[in-house]
Amino acid sequence: MAVRRLLDGLYLGSGYLSALFLVAIALTIVAQIVGRFFGVAVDSTESAGFCLAASTFLGLAYTFRHDGHIRVTLLVRLASGPLGKLTELWAVGFCAAGMAYMAYWAGDQVYFSFTFGEKSKGLLAIPLWIPQSAMALGTGILTIALVDEFISILLGRTPSYVENSTALFQGEND
């Protein structure tokens, strides 16, 4: 159970970081508006874009665990029993493999941006490895969440995205 609490804390922390970056977007835009009022040039375009990417990627695992992602469940809903479990395992396993691939290459991109000292082209000239790290971290955490879900389904537990889902229409899951 300690591992379960650790993983749930990781997903929740990632969700909180995602929310923090949403607040940062608002703050940079407010700074730009206030700066214009006082005649100070503040460019929020680049920093808001970096914060948007960070918020998006860091929020993936939390959103997945709470059934916030769009899922196409046609095959899973048609299959029942052992075939349904295999279909669910295939879907989650395929996604886990795809996200692991993306996380690897996102980490590779961060490494090379850091190694070569790449900087953004905007007014702030931010080292690119900093905003790229959020993408690598977010995809890595989503990969962990997908592997966690795969193991959970393999052990016969109800997937968290099913457990945490709410039917849009009453009677949909009957």
Buried (B, 14 or more C-beta within 10 A) or exposed (E): EEEEEEBBEBBBBBBEBBBEBBEBBEBBBEBBEEBEEEEEEBBBEBBBBBBBBBBBBBBBBBBBBBBBEEEEEEEBEEBEEEEBBEBBBEBBBEBBBEBBEBBBEBBEBBEEBBEEEBBBEEEEEBBBBBBBBBBBBBBBBBBBBBBBBBEBBEEEEEBBBBEEBEEEEEEEEE
